[in-house]
């Protein structure tokens, strides 16, 4: 007899870093919900979750700033965000990502549809969202003060320091050097972007 192990995916909003993954793993373990994997925005569970347990999970997640995402459109948007955050903030490769092709490949849906959906729900374009994430990454790297602006531009695959500086000023209203002077006042948590 061939028994197929049933699994499903639980989508969680506001998971933006490895610490978030660890916190979610802890909640699932505390509630004794078996999971196969936990990644940014997603938990692959190996068992059905009944309504009572789902409510308990929702409460524990909300206590630390996460939300369960139930509808398909919101799930797609959260997956798009998680893909951007992963590539911009947690990848050490200097690859030139073509976002439309990457998102289409990962989500197996038409980019025009996904981009339109993102804009209609988030009130900014997907392109602007990716730019905002890159700007926050630039801020983070500038705060660490371990890389020059030229090295940051290379790391985030900007064609030049001038292009990075122009985009930075357009988004933040200040140049990178002005930002460094008022650094603490300008950081945002990733889930606020």
Secondary structure by P-SEA (a helix, b strand, c coil): ccccbbbbbbbbcccccaaaaaaaaaaaaaacccccccccccccccccccaaaaaaaaaaaaaabbbbbccaaaaaaaaaaaaaaaaacccccccccaaaaaaaaaacccaaaaaaaaaacccccaaaaaaaaaaaaaaaaaaaccccaaaaaaaaccccaaaaaaaaaaaccccaaaaaacccccccccccc
